[in-house]
Amino acid sequence: MNAAIVVSCEWLGGERWLTLEELAVAAGASPSFVRALWEEGLIEAGLIEAGAPRFEGMALERVRRMRRLMRDFEASFTAAAMMMELIDEIARLRRMLDRAGISWRDEP
């Protein structure tokens, strides 16, 4: 038995702005979850249009990451938010080390 798999994708970077509802659908989350992330400063609205936030494609990955943290670690919203902040801080510190020419990778 052969099964066909159809994959479609849409580039969400560049000039495409997502509404809160579009972001929620794309991430498989509820609009209230996305709104909570925005209100807590875990995702940023790149634009406010007619009082409503608009998000860039990068926010999609952050919403998905937050959902994975909550699922994989059975973490509360607050704990997952703290994990995301720590992950962001580690990435920032690694970029600083890279710019300074300091190796942070464990190499055998």
Gaussian input, Z-matrix of N, CA and C with variables (Angstrom, degrees):
# hf/3-21g

backbone

0 1
 N
 C     1     B1
 C     2     B2     1     A1
 N     3     B3     2     A2     1     D1
 C     4     B4     3     A3     2     D2
 C     5     B5     4     A4     3     D3
 N     6     B6     5     A5     4     D4
 C     7     B7     6     A6     5     D5
 C     8     B8     7     A7     6     D6
 N     9     B9     8     A8     7     D7
 C    10    B10     9     A9     8     D8
 C    11    B11    10    A10     9     D9
 N    12    B12    11    A11    10    D10
 C    13    B13    12    A12    11    D11
 C    14    B14    13    A13    12    D12
 N    15    B15    14    A14    13    D13
 C    16    B16    15    A15    14    D14
 C    17    B17    16    A16    15    D15
 N    18    B18    17    A17    16    D16
 C    19    B19    18    A18    17    D17
 C    20    B20    19    A19    18    D18
 N    21    B21    20    A20    19    D19
 C    22    B22    21    A21    20    D20
 C    23    B23    22    A22    21    D21
 N    24    B24    23    A23    22    D22
 C    25    B25    24    A24    23    D23
 C    26    B26    25    A25    24    D24
 N    27    B27    26    A26    25    D25
 C    28    B28    27    A27    26    D26
 C    29    B29    28    A28    27    D27
 N    30    B30    29    A29    28    D28
 C    31    B31    30    A30    29    D29
 C    32    B32    31    A31    30    D30
 N    33    B33    32    A32    31    D31
 C    34    B34    33    A33    32    D32
 C    35    B35    34    A34    33    D33
 N    36    B36    35    A35    34    D34
 C    37    B37    36    A36    35    D35
 C    38    B38    37    A37    36    D36
 N    39    B39    38    A38    37    D37
 C    40    B40    39    A39    38    D38
 C    41    B41    40    A40    39    D39
 N    42    B42    41    A41    40    D40
 C    43    B43    42    A42    41    D41
 C    44    B44    43    A43    42    D42
 N    45    B45    44    A44    43    D43
 C    46    B46    45    A45    44    D44
 C    47    B47    46    A46    45    D45
 N    48    B48    47    A47    46    D46
 C    49    B49    48    A48    47    D47
 C    50    B50    49    A49    48    D48
 N    51    B51    50    A50    49    D49
 C    52    B52    51    A51    50    D50
 C    53    B53    52    A52    51    D51
 N    54    B54    53    A53    52    D52
 C    55    B55    54    A54    53    D53
 C    56    B56    55    A55    54    D54
 N    57    B57    56    A56    55    D55
 C    58    B58    57    A57    56    D56
 C    59    B59    58    A58    57    D57
 N    60    B60    59    A59    58    D58
 C    61    B61    60    A60    59    D59
 C    62    B62    61    A61    60    D60
 N    63    B63    62    A62    61    D61
 C    64    B64    63    A63    62    D62
 C    65    B65    64    A64    63    D63
 N    66    B66    65    A65    64    D64
 C    67    B67    66    A66    65    D65
 C    68    B68    67    A67    66    D66
 N    69    B69    68    A68    67    D67
 C    70    B70    69    A69    68    D68
 C    71    B71    70    A70    69    D69
 N    72    B72    71    A71    70    D70
 C    73    B73    72    A72    71    D71
 C    74    B74    73    A73    72    D72
 N    75    B75    74    A74    73    D73
 C    76    B76    75    A75    74    D74
 C    77    B77    76    A76    75    D75
 N    78    B78    77    A77    76    D76
 C    79    B79    78    A78    77    D77
 C    80    B80    79    A79    78    D78
 N    81    B81    80    A80    79    D79
 C    82    B82    81    A81    80    D80
 C    83    B83    82    A82    81    D81
 N    84    B84    83    A83    82    D82
 C    85    B85    84    A84    83    D83
 C    86    B86    85    A85    84    D84
 N    87    B87    86    A86    85    D85
 C    88    B88    87    A87    86    D86
 C    89    B89    88    A88    87    D87
 N    90    B90    89    A89    88    D88
 C    91    B91    90    A90    89    D89
 C    92    B92    91    A91    90    D90
 N    93    B93    92    A92    91    D91
 C    94    B94    93    A93    92    D92
 C    95    B95    94    A94    93    D93
 N    96    B96    95    A95    94    D94
 C    97    B97    96    A96    95    D95
 C    98    B98    97    A97    96    D96
 N    99    B99    98    A98    97    D97
 C   100   B100    99    A99    98    D98
 C   101   B101   100   A100    99    D99
 N   102   B102   101   A101   100   D100
 C   103   B103   102   A102   101   D101
 C   104   B104   103   A103   102   D102
 N   105   B105   104   A104   103   D103
 C   106   B106   105   A105   104   D104
 C   107   B107   106   A106   105   D105
 N   108   B108   107   A107   106   D106
 C   109   B109   108   A108   107   D107
 C   110   B110   109   A109   108   D108
 N   111   B111   110   A110   109   D109
 C   112   B112   111   A111   110   D110
 C   113   B113   112   A112   111   D111
 N   114   B114   113   A113   112   D112
 C   115   B115   114   A114   113   D113
 C   116   B116   115   A115   114   D114
 N   117   B117   116   A116   115   D115
 C   118   B118   117   A117   116   D116
 C   119   B119   118   A118   117   D117
 N   120   B120   119   A119   118   D118
 C   121   B121   120   A120   119   D119
 C   122   B122   121   A121   120   D120
 N   123   B123   122   A122   121   D121
 C   124   B124   123   A123   122   D122
 C   125   B125   124   A124   123   D123
 N   126   B126   125   A125   124   D124
 C   127   B127   126   A126   125   D125
 C   128   B128   127   A127   126   D126
 N   129   B129   128   A128   127   D127
 C   130   B130   129   A129   128   D128
 C   131   B131   130   A130   129   D129
 N   132   B132   131   A131   130   D130
 C   133   B133   132   A132   131   D131
 C   134   B134   133   A133   132   D132
 N   135   B135   134   A134   133   D133
 C   136   B136   135   A135   134   D134
 C   137   B137   136   A136   135   D135
 N   138   B138   137   A137   136   D136
 C   139   B139   138   A138   137   D137
 C   140   B140   139   A139   138   D138
 N   141   B141   140   A140   139   D139
 C   142   B142   141   A141   140   D140
 C   143   B143   142   A142   141   D141
 N   144   B144   143   A143   142   D142
 C   145   B145   144   A144   143   D143
 C   146   B146   145   A145   144   D144
 N   147   B147   146   A146   145   D145
 C   148   B148   147   A147   146   D146
 C   149   B149   148   A148   147   D147
 N   150   B150   149   A149   148   D148
 C   151   B151   150   A150   149   D149
 C   152   B152   151   A151   150   D150
 N   153   B153   152   A152   151   D151
 C   154   B154   153   A153   152   D152
 C   155   B155   154   A154   153   D153
 N   156   B156   155   A155   154   D154
 C   157   B157   156   A156   155   D155
 C   158   B158   157   A157   156   D156
 N   159   B159   158   A158   157   D157
 C   160   B160   159   A159   158   D158
 C   161   B161   160   A160   159   D159
 N   162   B162   161   A161   160   D160
 C   163   B163   162   A162   161   D161
 C   164   B164   163   A163   162   D162
 N   165   B165   164   A164   163   D163
 C   166   B166   165   A165   164   D164
 C   167   B167   166   A166   165   D165
 N   168   B168   167   A167   166   D166
 C   169   B169   168   A168   167   D167
 C   170   B170   169   A169   168   D168
 N   171   B171   170   A170   169   D169
 C   172   B172   171   A171   170   D170
 C   173   B173   172   A172   171   D171
 N   174   B174   173   A173   172   D172
 C   175   B175   174   A174   173   D173
 C   176   B176   175   A175   174   D174
 N   177   B177   176   A176   175   D175
 C   178   B178   177   A177   176   D176
 C   179   B179   178   A178   177   D177
 N   180   B180   179   A179   178   D178
 C   181   B181   180   A180   179   D179
 C   182   B182   181   A181   180   D180
 N   183   B183   182   A182   181   D181
 C   184   B184   183   A183   182   D182
 C   185   B185   184   A184   183   D183
 N   186   B186   185   A185   184   D184
 C   187   B187   186   A186   185   D185
 C   188   B188   187   A187   186   D186
 N   189   B189   188   A188   187   D187
 C   190   B190   189   A189   188   D188
 C   191   B191   190   A190   189   D189
 N   192   B192   191   A191   190   D190
 C   193   B193   192   A192   191   D191
 C   194   B194   193   A193   192   D192
 N   195   B195   194   A194   193   D193
 C   196   B196   195   A195   194   D194
 C   197   B197   196   A196   195   D195
 N   198   B198   197   A197   196   D196
 C   199   B199   198   A198   197   D197
 C   200   B200   199   A199   198   D198
 N   201   B201   200   A200   199   D199
 C   202   B202   201   A201   200   D200
 C   203   B203   202   A202   201   D201
 N   204   B204   203   A203   202   D202
 C   205   B205   204   A204   203   D203
 C   206   B206   205   A205   204   D204
 N   207   B207   206   A206   205   D205
 C   208   B208   207   A207   206   D206
 C   209   B209   208   A208   207   D207
 N   210   B210   209   A209   208   D208
 C   211   B211   210   A210   209   D209
 C   212   B212   211   A211   210   D210
 N   213   B213   212   A212   211   D211
 C   214   B214   213   A213   212   D212
 C   215   B215   214   A214   213   D213
 N   216   B216   215   A215   214   D214
 C   217   B217   216   A216   215   D215
 C   218   B218   217   A217   216   D216
 N   219   B219   218   A218   217   D217
 C   220   B220   219   A219   218   D218
 C   221   B221   220   A220   219   D219
 N   222   B222   221   A221   220   D220
 C   223   B223   222   A222   221   D221
 C   224   B224   223   A223   222   D222
 N   225   B225   224   A224   223   D223
 C   226   B226   225   A225   224   D224
 C   227   B227   226   A226   225   D225
 N   228   B228   227   A227   226   D226
 C   229   B229   228   A228   227   D227
 C   230   B230   229   A229   228   D228
 N   231   B231   230   A230   229   D229
 C   232   B232   231   A231   230   D230
 C   233   B233   232   A232   231   D231
 N   234   B234   233   A233   232   D232
 C   235   B235   234   A234   233   D233
 C   236   B236   235   A235   234   D234
 N   237   B237   236   A236   235   D235
 C   238   B238   237   A237   236   D236
 C   239   B239   238   A238   237   D237
 N   240   B240   239   A239   238   D238
 C   241   B241   240   A240   239   D239
 C   242   B242   241   A241   240   D240
 N   243   B243   242   A242   241   D241
 C   244   B244   243   A243   242   D242
 C   245   B245   244   A244   243   D243
 N   246   B246   245   A245   244   D244
 C   247   B247   246   A246   245   D245
 C   248   B248   247   A247   246   D246
 N   249   B249   248   A248   247   D247
 C   250   B250   249   A249   248   D248
 C   251   B251   250   A250   249   D249
 N   252   B252   251   A251   250   D250
 C   253   B253   252   A252   251   D251
 C   254   B254   253   A253   252   D252
 N   255   B255   254   A254   253   D253
 C   256   B256   255   A255   254   D254
 C   257   B257   256   A256   255   D255
 N   258   B258   257   A257   256   D256
 C   259   B259   258   A258   257   D257
 C   260   B260   259   A259   258   D258
 N   261   B261   260   A260   259   D259
 C   262   B262   261   A261   260   D260
 C   263   B263   262   A262   261   D261
 N   264   B264   263   A263   262   D262
 C   265   B265   264   A264   263   D263
 C   266   B266   265   A265   264   D264
 N   267   B267   266   A266   265   D265
 C   268   B268   267   A267   266   D266
 C   269   B269   268   A268   267   D267
 N   270   B270   269   A269   268   D268
 C   271   B271   270   A270   269   D269
 C   272   B272   271   A271   270   D270
 N   273   B273   272   A272   271   D271
 C   274   B274   273   A273   272   D272
 C   275   B275   274   A274   273   D273
 N   276   B276   275   A275   274   D274
 C   277   B277   276   A276   275   D275
 C   278   B278   277   A277   276   D276
 N   279   B279   278   A278   277   D277
 C   280   B280   279   A279   278   D278
 C   281   B281   280   A280   279   D279
 N   282   B282   281   A281   280   D280
 C   283   B283   282   A282   281   D281
 C   284   B284   283   A283   282   D282
 N   285   B285   284   A284   283   D283
 C   286   B286   285   A285   284   D284
 C   287   B287   286   A286   285   D285
 N   288   B288   287   A287   286   D286
 C   289   B289   288   A288   287   D287
 C   290   B290   289   A289   288   D288
 N   291   B291   290   A290   289   D289
 C   292   B292   291   A291   290   D290
 C   293   B293   292   A292   291   D291
 N   294   B294   293   A293   292   D292
 C   295   B295   294   A294   293   D293
 C   296   B296   295   A295   294   D294
 N   297   B297   296   A296   295   D295
 C   298   B298   297   A297   296   D296
 C   299   B299   298   A298   297   D297
 N   300   B300   299   A299   298   D298
 C   301   B301   300   A300   299   D299
 C   302   B302   301   A301   300   D300
 N   303   B303   302   A302   301   D301
 C   304   B304   303   A303   302   D302
 C   305   B305   304   A304   303   D303
 N   306   B306   305   A305   304   D304
 C   307   B307   306   A306   305   D305
 C   308   B308   307   A307   306   D306
 N   309   B309   308   A308   307   D307
 C   310   B310   309   A309   308   D308
 C   311   B311   310   A310   309   D309
 N   312   B312   311   A311   310   D310
 C   313   B313   312   A312   311   D311
 C   314   B314   313   A313   312   D312
 N   315   B315   314   A314   313   D313
 C   316   B316   315   A315   314   D314
 C   317   B317   316   A316   315   D315
 N   318   B318   317   A317   316   D316
 C   319   B319   318   A318   317   D317
 C   320   B320   319   A319   318   D318
 N   321   B321   320   A320   319   D319
 C   322   B322   321   A321   320   D320
 C   323   B323   322   A322   321   D321

   B1=1.4385
   B2=1.5338
   B3=1.3064
   B4=1.4528
   B5=1.5143
   B6=1.3006
   B7=1.4573
   B8=1.5199
   B9=1.2816
   B10=1.4506
   B11=1.5266
   B12=1.2937
   B13=1.4543
   B14=1.5145
   B15=1.2988
   B16=1.4485
   B17=1.5220
   B18=1.2982
   B19=1.4541
   B20=1.5132
   B21=1.3022
   B22=1.4552
   B23=1.5127
   B24=1.2918
   B25=1.4525
   B26=1.5225
   B27=1.2868
   B28=1.4564
   B29=1.5096
   B30=1.3132
   B31=1.4546
   B32=1.5161
   B33=1.3290
   B34=1.4579
   B35=1.5214
   B36=1.3121
   B37=1.4539
   B38=1.5147
   B39=1.2994
   B40=1.4593
   B41=1.5111
   B42=1.3048
   B43=1.4520
   B44=1.5269
   B45=1.3138
   B46=1.4559
   B47=1.5149
   B48=1.3211
   B49=1.4582
   B50=1.5234
   B51=1.3177
   B52=1.4581
   B53=1.5229
   B54=1.3098
   B55=1.4572
   B56=1.5254
   B57=1.2968
   B58=1.4623
   B59=1.5255
   B60=1.3065
   B61=1.4668
   B62=1.5326
   B63=1.3382
   B64=1.4623
   B65=1.5297
   B66=1.3111
   B67=1.4610
   B68=1.5229
   B69=1.3158
   B70=1.4660
   B71=1.5311
   B72=1.3191
   B73=1.4677
   B74=1.5265
   B75=1.3334
   B76=1.4641
   B77=1.5262
   B78=1.3278
   B79=1.4675
   B80=1.5181
   B81=1.3351
   B82=1.4644
   B83=1.5132
   B84=1.3168
   B85=1.4642
   B86=1.5181
   B87=1.3007
   B88=1.4577
   B89=1.5281
   B90=1.3264
   B91=1.4615
   B92=1.5299
   B93=1.3288
   B94=1.4755
   B95=1.5291
   B96=1.3323
   B97=1.4652
   B98=1.5263
   B99=1.3236
   B100=1.4705
   B101=1.5225
   B102=1.3233
   B103=1.4677
   B104=1.5282
   B105=1.3340
   B106=1.4678
   B107=1.5309
   B108=1.3382
   B109=1.4668
   B110=1.5239
   B111=1.3198
   B112=1.4684
   B113=1.5229
   B114=1.3136
   B115=1.4646
   B116=1.5258
   B117=1.3440
   B118=1.4637
   B119=1.5305
   B120=1.3370
   B121=1.4579
   B122=1.5178
   B123=1.3377
   B124=1.4625
   B125=1.5199
   B126=1.3157
   B127=1.4600
   B128=1.5249
   B129=1.3098
   B130=1.4559
   B131=1.5163
   B132=1.2942
   B133=1.4626
   B134=1.5262
   B135=1.3132
   B136=1.4518
   B137=1.5118
   B138=1.3215
   B139=1.4514
   B140=1.5266
   B141=1.2977
   B142=1.4624
   B143=1.5183
   B144=1.3150
   B145=1.4586
   B146=1.5166
   B147=1.3228
   B148=1.4661
   B149=1.5308
   B150=1.3374
   B151=1.4583
   B152=1.5143
   B153=1.3277
   B154=1.4626
   B155=1.5325
   B156=1.3406
   B157=1.4656
   B158=1.5236
   B159=1.3193
   B160=1.4552
   B161=1.5221
   B162=1.3314
   B163=1.4560
   B164=1.5173
   B165=1.3315
   B166=1.4549
   B167=1.5209
   B168=1.3167
   B169=1.4521
   B170=1.5204
   B171=1.3446
   B172=1.4546
   B173=1.5343
   B174=1.3107
   B175=1.4628
   B176=1.5213
   B177=1.3270
   B178=1.4633
   B179=1.5264
   B180=1.3328
   B181=1.4630
   B182=1.5260
   B183=1.3154
   B184=1.4713
   B185=1.5278
   B186=1.3159
   B187=1.4690
   B188=1.5252
   B189=1.3252
   B190=1.4681
   B191=1.5233
   B192=1.3351
   B193=1.4621
   B194=1.5269
   B195=1.3017
   B196=1.4641
   B197=1.5338
   B198=1.3208
   B199=1.4694
   B200=1.5246
   B201=1.3487
   B202=1.4685
   B203=1.5195
   B204=1.3241
   B205=1.4664
   B206=1.5275
   B207=1.3154
   B208=1.4630
   B209=1.5300
   B210=1.3189
   B211=1.4714
   B212=1.5232
   B213=1.3205
   B214=1.4543
   B215=1.5264
   B216=1.3230
   B217=1.4595
   B218=1.5295
   B219=1.3338
   B220=1.4656
   B221=1.5279
   B222=1.3238
   B223=1.4623
   B224=1.5185
   B225=1.3029
   B226=1.4579
   B227=1.5316
   B228=1.3037
   B229=1.4584
   B230=1.5260
   B231=1.3284
   B232=1.4623
   B233=1.5197
   B234=1.3314
   B235=1.4663
   B236=1.5215
   B237=1.3221
   B238=1.4630
   B239=1.5268
   B240=1.3155
   B241=1.4652
   B242=1.5284
   B243=1.3267
   B244=1.4585
   B245=1.5284
   B246=1.3349
   B247=1.4631
   B248=1.5233
   B249=1.3356
   B250=1.4671
   B251=1.5209
   B252=1.3186
   B253=1.4586
   B254=1.5220
   B255=1.3313
   B256=1.4660
   B257=1.5265
   B258=1.3165
   B259=1.4641
   B260=1.5275
   B261=1.3366
   B262=1.4630
   B263=1.5234
   B264=1.3292
   B265=1.4672
   B266=1.5311
   B267=1.3164
   B268=1.4670
   B269=1.5298
   B270=1.3304
   B271=1.4681
   B272=1.5276
   B273=1.3313
   B274=1.4691
   B275=1.5284
   B276=1.3226
   B277=1.4642
   B278=1.5295
   B279=1.3279
   B280=1.4644
   B281=1.5235
   B282=1.3489
   B283=1.4767
   B284=1.5260
   B285=1.3353
   B286=1.4631
   B287=1.5307
   B288=1.3345
   B289=1.4566
   B290=1.5226
   B291=1.3305
   B292=1.4694
   B293=1.5214
   B294=1.3449
   B295=1.4719
   B296=1.5287
   B297=1.3330
   B298=1.4603
   B299=1.5279
   B300=1.3312
   B301=1.4560
   B302=1.5177
   B303=1.3159
   B304=1.4648
   B305=1.5202
   B306=1.3399
   B307=1.4601
   B308=1.5233
   B309=1.2947
   B310=1.4748
   B311=1.5189
   B312=1.3182
   B313=1.4675
   B314=1.5225
   B315=1.3251
   B316=1.4663
   B317=1.5182
   B318=1.3052
   B319=1.4558
   B320=1.5192
   B321=1.3413
   B322=1.4665
   B323=1.4986
   A1=109.11
   A2=116.55
   A3=121.63
   A4=109.51
   A5=114.59
   A6=120.02
   A7=108.65
   A8=116.44
   A9=121.08
   A10=108.81
   A11=115.05
   A12=120.55
   A13=107.21
   A14=116.04
   A15=121.41
   A16=107.67
   A17=115.03
   A18=120.78
   A19=107.64
   A20=115.76
   A21=118.53
   A22=107.83
   A23=115.74
   A24=119.40
   A25=109.08
   A26=113.54
   A27=119.83
   A28=107.23
   A29=117.76
   A30=122.30
   A31=107.73
   A32=115.95
   A33=119.77
   A34=112.15
   A35=117.12
   A36=120.13
   A37=110.25
   A38=114.58
   A39=118.95
   A40=113.46
   A41=116.29
   A42=122.13
   A43=114.25
   A44=119.11
   A45=121.89
   A46=109.50
   A47=116.33
   A48=122.38
   A49=108.32
   A50=116.33
   A51=121.82
   A52=110.49
   A53=116.04
   A54=119.22
   A55=107.81
   A56=116.72
   A57=121.23
   A58=110.34
   A59=116.64
   A60=121.21
   A61=111.58
   A62=117.57
   A63=120.89
   A64=110.98
   A65=115.75
   A66=120.41
   A67=110.68
   A68=116.52
   A69=120.90
   A70=110.51
   A71=117.30
   A72=121.25
   A73=109.95
   A74=117.36
   A75=121.38
   A76=111.84
   A77=116.92
   A78=121.55
   A79=112.92
   A80=116.82
   A81=119.69
   A82=111.99
   A83=116.41
   A84=122.01
   A85=109.47
   A86=115.42
   A87=119.37
   A88=109.38
   A89=117.41
   A90=119.62
   A91=112.46
   A92=117.78
   A93=119.30
   A94=110.80
   A95=117.40
   A96=121.24
   A97=109.97
   A98=116.63
   A99=121.49
   A100=109.54
   A101=117.43
   A102=120.26
   A103=110.77
   A104=117.31
   A105=120.80
   A106=110.80
   A107=116.99
   A108=120.09
   A109=110.88
   A110=115.77
   A111=120.76
   A112=110.77
   A113=116.77
   A114=120.52
   A115=112.00
   A116=117.33
   A117=121.33
   A118=112.34
   A119=116.90
   A120=120.91
   A121=114.21
   A122=117.24
   A123=120.71
   A124=112.46
   A125=117.42
   A126=122.56
   A127=106.09
   A128=115.16
   A129=119.53
   A130=110.62
   A131=114.28
   A132=119.61
   A133=106.03
   A134=115.61
   A135=119.69
   A136=112.42
   A137=114.93
   A138=120.17
   A139=108.02
   A140=116.62
   A141=121.21
   A142=105.55
   A143=115.38
   A144=120.87
   A145=108.64
   A146=116.90
   A147=122.58
   A148=110.90
   A149=115.83
   A150=121.07
   A151=114.88
   A152=118.05
   A153=121.73
   A154=109.62
   A155=117.24
   A156=119.66
   A157=111.65
   A158=115.47
   A159=123.20
   A160=106.20
   A161=115.97
   A162=121.19
   A163=111.28
   A164=115.49
   A165=121.52
   A166=108.82
   A167=115.95
   A168=121.43
   A169=114.04
   A170=118.25
   A171=121.15
   A172=111.55
   A173=117.57
   A174=120.31
   A175=110.77
   A176=116.74
   A177=121.01
   A178=110.42
   A179=117.20
   A180=120.34
   A181=111.14
   A182=117.52
   A183=120.21
   A184=111.34
   A185=117.32
   A186=119.80
   A187=109.23
   A188=116.12
   A189=119.68
   A190=111.26
   A191=117.67
   A192=120.82
   A193=110.73
   A194=115.88
   A195=120.15
   A196=110.01
   A197=116.56
   A198=120.24
   A199=111.03
   A200=116.96
   A201=120.23
   A202=111.42
   A203=117.18
   A204=120.22
   A205=110.95
   A206=115.69
   A207=119.63
   A208=110.60
   A209=115.97
   A210=120.09
   A211=111.69
   A212=117.11
   A213=121.28
   A214=113.38
   A215=116.58
   A216=120.18
   A217=112.53
   A218=115.04
   A219=120.32
   A220=110.11
   A221=114.16
   A222=121.43
   A223=110.48
   A224=115.03
   A225=120.57
   A226=108.47
   A227=116.09
   A228=121.06
   A229=109.67
   A230=116.52
   A231=121.52
   A232=111.20
   A233=117.63
   A234=120.71
   A235=111.04
   A236=117.44
   A237=120.76
   A238=110.63
   A239=117.23
   A240=121.03
   A241=110.06
   A242=116.12
   A243=120.22
   A244=110.15
   A245=117.56
   A246=121.40
   A247=110.30
   A248=116.87
   A249=120.11
   A250=110.93
   A251=116.92
   A252=119.97
   A253=111.07
   A254=117.05
   A255=120.31
   A256=111.32
   A257=117.68
   A258=121.64
   A259=110.21
   A260=116.74
   A261=121.13
   A262=110.97
   A263=117.01
   A264=121.09
   A265=110.82
   A266=117.57
   A267=121.12
   A268=109.93
   A269=116.89
   A270=120.67
   A271=110.61
   A272=116.97
   A273=121.33
   A274=110.57
   A275=117.12
   A276=120.96
   A277=111.61
   A278=117.27
   A279=120.45
   A280=111.03
   A281=116.38
   A282=119.22
   A283=110.23
   A284=116.92
   A285=120.89
   A286=110.60
   A287=117.02
   A288=120.63
   A289=110.94
   A290=116.78
   A291=120.67
   A292=110.78
   A293=116.77
   A294=120.52
   A295=111.47
   A296=116.26
   A297=120.74
   A298=112.10
   A299=116.92
   A300=120.66
   A301=113.61
   A302=116.61
   A303=121.64
   A304=108.61
   A305=115.79
   A306=119.99
   A307=109.81
   A308=116.08
   A309=120.96
   A310=111.22
   A311=117.20
   A312=121.67
   A313=109.79
   A314=115.79
   A315=120.48
   A316=107.73
   A317=115.67
   A318=120.53
   A319=108.58
   A320=117.01
   A321=119.39
   A322=113.55
   D1=123.99
   D2=178.94
   D3=-99.18
   D4=139.71
   D5=177.20
   D6=-120.87
   D7=138.87
   D8=177.72
   D9=-95.69
   D10=135.79
   D11=176.47
   D12=-113.84
   D13=124.91
   D14=179.49
   D15=-110.20
   D16=126.18
   D17=179.95
   D18=-119.07
   D19=132.45
   D20=173.83
   D21=-132.27
   D22=151.83
   D23=178.16
   D24=-146.65
   D25=161.42
   D26=178.33
   D27=-135.03
   D28=130.13
   D29=176.60
   D30=-69.08
   D31=122.74
   D32=-176.68
   D33=-106.49
   D34=3.89
   D35=177.54
   D36=-85.18
   D37=-169.38
   D38=175.69
   D39=68.98
   D40=-130.93
   D41=-172.61
   D42=-88.78
   D43=1.51
   D44=-176.82
   D45=-85.48
   D46=120.29
   D47=177.92
   D48=-106.88
   D49=135.02
   D50=179.83
   D51=-102.02
   D52=138.09
   D53=171.22
   D54=-73.63
   D55=167.37
   D56=177.51
   D57=-57.87
   D58=-42.52
   D59=-179.46
   D60=-67.17
   D61=-41.54
   D62=177.92
   D63=-63.90
   D64=-40.94
   D65=177.90
   D66=-62.58
   D67=-43.03
   D68=179.49
   D69=-60.94
   D70=-46.82
   D71=-179.62
   D72=-62.38
   D73=-46.61
   D74=-178.19
   D75=-62.45
   D76=-32.52
   D77=-178.54
   D78=-90.92
   D79=-6.86
   D80=-177.32
   D81=71.09
   D82=32.03
   D83=-177.69
   D84=-121.08
   D85=168.74
   D86=176.43
   D87=-85.12
   D88=152.24
   D89=175.86
   D90=-58.03
   D91=-34.45
   D92=179.92
   D93=-67.07
   D94=-34.05
   D95=176.95
   D96=-65.56
   D97=-46.28
   D98=179.32
   D99=-63.42
   D100=-42.35
   D101=178.49
   D102=-61.12
   D103=-40.84
   D104=178.71
   D105=-62.69
   D106=-41.11
   D107=177.56
   D108=-61.78
   D109=-42.62
   D110=179.61
   D111=-65.44
   D112=-45.99
   D113=-178.32
   D114=-65.67
   D115=-29.21
   D116=178.11
   D117=-85.19
   D118=-3.44
   D119=178.86
   D120=80.10
   D121=16.26
   D122=-179.86
   D123=-84.34
   D124=-20.89
   D125=168.53
   D126=-131.22
   D127=149.70
   D128=-178.27
   D129=-111.03
   D130=140.46
   D131=171.86
   D132=-85.11
   D133=125.26
   D134=179.38
   D135=-79.80
   D136=-13.70
   D137=-173.95
   D138=-157.64
   D139=141.33
   D140=171.56
   D141=-115.41
   D142=119.23
   D143=-176.82
   D144=-123.04
   D145=120.68
   D146=-178.58
   D147=54.34
   D148=38.07
   D149=178.19
   D150=79.98
   D151=-2.52
   D152=-178.04
   D153=-109.58
   D154=138.48
   D155=-179.83
   D156=-71.96
   D157=148.25
   D158=173.15
   D159=-125.99
   D160=138.43
   D161=-173.08
   D162=-119.66
   D163=147.36
   D164=173.84
   D165=-83.13
   D166=167.70
   D167=-178.73
   D168=-58.49
   D169=-28.92
   D170=-179.65
   D171=-61.12
   D172=-29.79
   D173=179.09
   D174=-63.78
   D175=-29.15
   D176=179.46
   D177=-60.30
   D178=-46.31
   D179=179.25
   D180=-63.01
   D181=-37.51
   D182=-179.75
   D183=-68.03
   D184=-39.49
   D185=177.59
   D186=-64.36
   D187=-44.28
   D188=179.03
   D189=-63.41
   D190=-39.64
   D191=178.62
   D192=-62.91
   D193=-42.98
   D194=179.95
   D195=-61.35
   D196=-43.91
   D197=178.70
   D198=-62.49
   D199=-41.16
   D200=178.82
   D201=-63.82
   D202=-42.83
   D203=178.50
   D204=-59.91
   D205=-44.24
   D206=-179.94
   D207=-64.80
   D208=-41.36
   D209=-178.59
   D210=-72.55
   D211=-53.60
   D212=-172.46
   D213=-67.04
   D214=-33.42
   D215=-177.89
   D216=-107.57
   D217=5.12
   D218=-176.79
   D219=49.26
   D220=43.38
   D221=-175.18
   D222=-90.86
   D223=149.44
   D224=172.59
   D225=-71.52
   D226=168.24
   D227=177.05
   D228=-56.07
   D229=-46.52
   D230=-177.51
   D231=-63.03
   D232=-44.63
   D233=179.98
   D234=-65.44
   D235=-42.61
   D236=179.31
   D237=-65.22
   D238=-37.67
   D239=177.48
   D240=-62.80
   D241=-40.67
   D242=178.41
   D243=-65.52
   D244=-40.14
   D245=177.12
   D246=-61.22
   D247=-43.56
   D248=179.90
   D249=-62.06
   D250=-41.21
   D251=178.78
   D252=-63.86
   D253=-39.25
   D254=177.87
   D255=-67.68
   D256=-41.34
   D257=176.94
   D258=-60.60
   D259=-43.77
   D260=178.08
   D261=-62.26
   D262=-41.27
   D263=-179.19
   D264=-66.72
   D265=-41.15
   D266=177.16
   D267=-61.00
   D268=-44.33
   D269=178.88
   D270=-61.56
   D271=-41.75
   D272=178.95
   D273=-62.85
   D274=-44.94
   D275=-179.92
   D276=-65.50
   D277=-37.73
   D278=177.74
   D279=-65.08
   D280=-39.58
   D281=177.45
   D282=-62.67
   D283=-39.39
   D284=178.62
   D285=-63.87
   D286=-43.21
   D287=178.01
   D288=-63.27
   D289=-42.39
   D290=177.93
   D291=-59.34
   D292=-46.13
   D293=-179.81
   D294=-63.25
   D295=-32.34
   D296=179.54
   D297=-82.65
   D298=-4.21
   D299=179.75
   D300=76.38
   D301=21.46
   D302=-179.46
   D303=-100.76
   D304=125.31
   D305=-179.28
   D306=-77.30
   D307=130.30
   D308=177.62
   D309=-114.66
   D310=-6.22
   D311=-177.94
   D312=-82.52
   D313=138.08
   D314=174.65
   D315=-78.11
   D316=115.05
   D317=-179.74
   D318=-117.20
   D319=134.57
   D320=-179.63
   D321=-67.30

